Amino acid sequence: MKTWFITGGTPGGFGPAYADAALERGDNVALTARRPHLLDDWARPHGDRVLVLPLDVTDTRQIRDAVHAAEERFGGIDVLVNNAGRGWYGSVEGTADTDVRRSFELNFFSVTELLRAVLPGMRARGTGWIINMSSVAGLRGVPGFGYYSAAKFAVEGLTEVLRHEVAPFGINVLAVEPGAFRTRAYSAFADEPVSETVDAYLPFVESVRASTVDQDGRQPGDPHRGVRAVVHAMEQDTPPHRLVLGASGYDTVHGQLEDMLEELRAHETASRGADFPALP
């Protein structure tokens, strides 16, 4: 029996989907949320196998307290799912500085703090799984979500390095890149006014908001099916390093990588010519 520590427990999102999958496997779950009372009805039937914890992942002290509570209750954490996050739309030039910093605090720095809180226990036991929920936006930037994309690109780089550093301790690391999934990620945008400091971008930003709101509730991805794909990947003899979720996400990433490879090859001579000449 394993213990999962899952952030971002908003009902209808990936967090509860991971929790359901873990419980179906007979595992224990510590699920965190900023508004834990919203999970009362979900948690009640599972009794002592579930621990719902209040957690704002941008608060380092709360992270340490929540991890300690889960370890005290279940004896250790075997699987960490860094799932909490959200996007803010706006232009690169005109997004308010406070929103830029909020994006990185939530989507990147919280990941580093959770890793630092959980990894000591995993290293001591010589086993563990880290699941970092990235995004297709971490492999191809999305116009109108520049800082969200930047934070997810940062998660990708961190995950790549972490995988190599913790492998000697028996810890596996997987980056998961969902495309558009039917969570509540877009629902808040309908009630949020456009916040843009450069008027020249307003028509563009307003179109991004309208398109996002229009997609809410019609995204093709199913969070529970996506999580089952992740669990299946974890069970492979040679687990993948990353897993793109959703057909449109797969097509997007496939096209991005093909375009990058084509461009790389087209400029191979320039790339190779930048070295010092070879000695005779």
C-alpha positions as CSV (number, residue, x, y, z in Angstrom):
1,M,0.0,0.0,0.0
2,K,1.4,3.4,-1.0
3,T,0.6,6.9,0.1
4,W,-0.1,9.6,-2.4
5,F,0.3,13.3,-1.6
6,I,-1.6,15.3,-4.2
7,T,-1.9,19.1,-4.5
8,G,-4.6,21.1,-6.2
9,G,-7.7,19.2,-4.9
10,T,-10.3,21.5,-6.6
11,P,-13.4,19.4,-7.3
12,G,-13.7,18.4,-10.9
13,G,-9.9,18.7,-11.6
14,F,-7.0,16.4,-11.9
15,G,-6.3,16.4,-8.2
16,P,-9.5,14.4,-7.2
17,A,-9.0,12.2,-10.3
18,Y,-5.6,11.2,-9.1
19,A,-7.0,10.6,-5.6
20,D,-9.8,8.4,-7.0
21,A,-7.2,6.4,-9.0
22,A,-5.0,5.9,-5.9
23,L,-8.0,4.8,-3.8
24,E,-9.1,2.3,-6.4
25,R,-5.6,0.7,-6.2
26,G,-6.1,0.4,-2.4
27,D,-3.6,3.2,-1.6
28,N,-3.9,6.0,0.9
29,V,-4.3,9.6,-0.1
30,A,-3.4,13.0,1.3
31,L,-5.2,15.5,-0.9
32,T,-4.7,19.2,-0.4
33,A,-6.8,22.2,-1.3
34,R,-7.1,25.9,-0.4
35,R,-10.8,25.3,0.4
36,P,-10.7,21.8,1.9
37,H,-14.4,22.0,3.0
38,L,-15.3,21.5,-0.6
39,L,-13.9,18.0,-0.4
40,D,-15.9,16.9,2.7
41,D,-18.6,14.9,0.8
42,W,-15.9,13.3,-1.4
43,A,-13.7,12.3,1.5
44,R,-16.4,11.0,4.0
45,P,-16.9,7.5,2.4
46,H,-13.2,6.7,2.5
47,G,-12.6,7.1,6.2
48,D,-9.1,6.9,7.5
49,R,-7.6,6.2,4.0
50,V,-8.0,9.9,3.1
51,L,-6.5,12.9,4.7
52,V,-7.7,16.3,3.4
53,L,-5.4,19.1,4.2
54,P,-5.6,22.9,3.9
55,L,-2.8,24.1,1.7
56,D,-1.9,27.2,-0.2
57,V,1.1,25.9,-2.1
58,T,2.6,29.4,-2.3
59,D,3.1,29.3,1.5
60,T,6.3,27.4,2.4
61,R,5.3,27.0,6.1
62,Q,1.9,25.4,5.1
63,I,3.8,23.1,2.7
64,R,6.0,21.8,5.5
65,D,3.1,21.4,7.9
66,A,1.0,19.5,5.4
67,V,3.8,17.2,4.4
68,H,4.6,16.5,8.1
69,A,0.9,15.8,8.8
70,A,0.7,13.3,5.9
71,E,3.9,11.6,7.0
72,E,2.7,11.4,10.6
73,R,-0.6,9.9,9.5
74,F,0.6,7.4,7.0
75,G,4.2,6.9,7.8
76,G,5.7,8.4,4.6
77,I,4.9,9.7,1.2
78,D,5.4,7.3,-1.8
79,V,4.0,9.4,-4.6
80,L,4.0,13.2,-4.9
81,V,1.7,14.7,-7.5
82,N,2.5,18.4,-8.1
83,N,-0.8,19.3,-9.6
84,A,-1.7,22.7,-8.2
85,G,-1.6,25.6,-10.7
86,R,-3.5,27.9,-13.0
87,G,-2.9,30.4,-15.8
88,W,-3.3,34.1,-16.2
89,Y,-3.8,35.5,-19.6
90,G,-2.3,38.7,-21.0
91,S,0.4,39.9,-23.3
92,V,4.1,39.5,-22.5
93,E,4.6,43.2,-22.5
94,G,1.4,44.2,-20.8
95,T,0.8,41.6,-18.0
96,A,0.9,43.3,-14.6
97,D,4.0,42.5,-12.7
98,T,2.0,41.1,-9.8
99,D,0.4,38.6,-12.1
100,V,3.8,37.6,-13.5
101,R,5.1,36.9,-10.0
102,R,1.8,35.1,-9.0
103,S,2.2,32.8,-12.0
104,F,5.7,31.8,-11.1
105,E,5.0,31.5,-7.4
106,L,2.1,29.1,-8.0
107,N,3.2,27.2,-11.1
108,F,6.9,26.9,-10.5
109,F,8.3,27.9,-7.1
110,S,5.6,25.8,-5.3
111,V,6.9,22.8,-7.1
112,T,10.4,23.4,-5.9
113,E,9.2,23.8,-2.3
114,L,7.2,20.6,-2.4
115,L,10.1,18.7,-3.8
116,R,12.3,19.9,-1.0
117,A,9.8,18.9,1.6
118,V,9.1,15.4,0.3
119,L,12.4,14.2,-1.2
120,P,14.2,13.7,2.1
121,G,11.7,10.9,3.1
122,M,11.9,9.3,-0.3
123,R,15.7,9.3,-0.3
124,A,15.7,7.8,3.2
125,R,13.4,4.9,2.0
126,G,15.2,4.5,-1.3
127,T,12.0,4.6,-3.4
128,G,9.4,7.1,-4.6
129,W,7.6,8.7,-7.5
130,I,7.4,12.4,-8.4
131,I,4.7,13.4,-10.9
132,N,5.0,17.0,-12.1
133,M,1.9,18.2,-13.9
134,S,3.3,20.4,-16.6
135,S,1.3,21.3,-19.8
136,V,1.5,21.2,-23.5
137,A,2.2,24.9,-23.0
138,G,5.5,23.8,-21.4
139,L,6.5,22.3,-24.8
140,R,5.0,24.9,-27.1
141,G,4.2,28.4,-25.9
142,V,0.6,29.6,-26.1
143,P,0.0,33.2,-27.2
144,G,-1.8,35.1,-24.5
145,F,-0.4,32.8,-21.8
146,G,3.2,33.8,-22.1
147,Y,4.1,33.7,-18.4
148,Y,2.1,30.5,-17.8
149,S,4.0,28.9,-20.7
150,A,7.3,30.2,-19.3
151,A,6.6,28.7,-15.9
152,K,5.7,25.4,-17.4
153,F,8.9,25.5,-19.6
154,A,10.7,26.0,-16.3
155,V,8.9,23.0,-14.8
156,E,10.0,20.9,-17.8
157,G,13.7,21.9,-17.3
158,L,13.6,21.3,-13.6
159,T,11.9,17.9,-14.1
160,E,14.5,16.8,-16.6
161,V,17.4,17.6,-14.3
162,L,15.7,16.2,-11.2
163,R,15.1,12.8,-12.9
164,H,18.9,12.3,-13.3
165,E,19.7,13.6,-9.8
166,V,17.3,11.3,-7.8
167,A,17.5,8.2,-9.9
168,P,20.4,6.8,-7.8
169,F,18.1,6.9,-4.8
170,G,15.4,4.8,-6.5
171,I,13.1,7.7,-7.2
172,N,11.2,7.9,-10.5
173,V,10.2,11.3,-12.1
174,L,7.5,11.8,-14.7
175,A,6.5,15.0,-16.4
176,V,2.8,15.0,-17.6
177,E,1.7,17.4,-20.3
178,P,-2.1,17.7,-20.7
179,G,-3.7,19.5,-23.5
180,A,-7.2,20.9,-23.0
181,F,-9.0,18.9,-20.3
182,R,-12.5,19.3,-19.0
183,T,-11.5,20.7,-15.5
184,R,-12.6,24.0,-14.0
185,A,-9.4,25.7,-15.1
186,Y,-11.2,28.0,-17.5
187,S,-14.3,28.7,-15.4
188,A,-12.8,31.6,-13.4
189,F,-12.0,33.6,-16.5
190,A,-15.7,34.4,-17.2
191,D,-15.9,36.4,-14.0
192,E,-12.5,38.1,-14.2
193,P,-12.1,41.4,-16.0
194,V,-9.3,41.8,-18.5
195,S,-6.2,43.2,-16.8
196,E,-3.8,44.6,-19.4
197,T,-1.4,47.5,-18.9
198,V,-0.7,48.2,-22.6
199,D,-3.8,49.3,-24.6
200,A,-2.3,48.2,-27.9
201,Y,-2.8,44.5,-26.9
202,L,-6.4,44.8,-25.6
203,P,-8.1,43.4,-28.7
204,F,-5.8,40.5,-28.7
205,V,-6.1,39.8,-25.0
206,E,-9.9,40.1,-25.1
207,S,-10.0,37.6,-27.9
208,V,-7.9,35.2,-25.9
209,R,-10.3,35.6,-22.9
210,A,-13.4,35.1,-25.1
211,S,-11.9,32.0,-26.8
212,T,-11.0,30.5,-23.4
213,V,-14.4,31.1,-21.9
214,D,-16.0,29.6,-25.0
215,Q,-14.1,26.4,-24.5
216,D,-15.1,26.0,-20.9
217,G,-17.0,22.7,-20.4
218,R,-16.2,21.6,-24.0
219,Q,-12.6,20.6,-23.7
220,P,-12.0,17.1,-25.2
221,G,-9.8,15.7,-22.4
222,D,-11.3,13.5,-19.6
223,P,-9.3,14.0,-16.4
224,H,-10.0,10.4,-15.1
225,R,-9.0,8.8,-18.4
226,G,-5.9,11.0,-18.4
227,V,-4.9,9.9,-14.9
228,R,-5.4,6.2,-15.8
229,A,-2.9,6.8,-18.6
230,V,-0.5,8.2,-16.1
231,V,-0.9,5.3,-13.7
232,H,-0.4,2.8,-16.5
233,A,2.8,4.6,-17.5
234,M,4.1,4.4,-13.9
235,E,3.5,0.6,-14.0
236,Q,5.7,0.0,-17.1
237,D,9.0,-1.8,-16.7
238,T,10.6,1.2,-18.4
239,P,8.4,4.2,-17.6
240,P,8.4,7.1,-19.9
241,H,10.1,10.4,-18.9
242,R,7.2,12.4,-20.1
243,L,3.6,11.8,-21.1
244,V,1.5,14.0,-23.3
245,L,-2.3,13.7,-22.6
246,G,-5.0,14.2,-25.1
247,A,-5.2,13.7,-28.9
248,S,-5.0,17.4,-29.7
249,G,-2.1,17.8,-27.2
250,Y,-0.3,14.9,-28.9
251,D,-0.8,16.5,-32.4
252,T,0.4,19.9,-31.1
253,V,3.6,18.5,-29.6
254,H,4.3,16.2,-32.5
255,G,4.0,19.1,-34.9
256,Q,6.2,21.3,-32.7
257,L,9.0,18.8,-32.5
258,E,8.9,18.1,-36.2
259,D,9.1,21.9,-36.9
260,M,12.0,22.2,-34.5
261,L,13.9,19.3,-36.0
262,E,13.3,20.7,-39.6
263,E,14.6,24.1,-38.5
264,L,17.6,22.6,-36.7
265,R,18.6,20.7,-39.8
266,A,18.1,23.7,-42.0
267,H,20.7,25.7,-40.0
268,E,23.1,22.9,-39.2
269,T,26.0,24.5,-41.1
270,A,25.6,27.8,-39.1
271,S,25.4,25.8,-35.8
272,R,28.5,23.7,-36.5
273,G,30.4,26.7,-37.9
274,A,30.3,28.5,-34.5
275,D,33.0,26.4,-33.0
276,F,36.7,27.2,-33.0
277,P,38.3,25.7,-36.1
278,A,39.6,22.2,-35.6
279,L,43.4,22.0,-35.0
280,P,45.3,20.4,-38.0
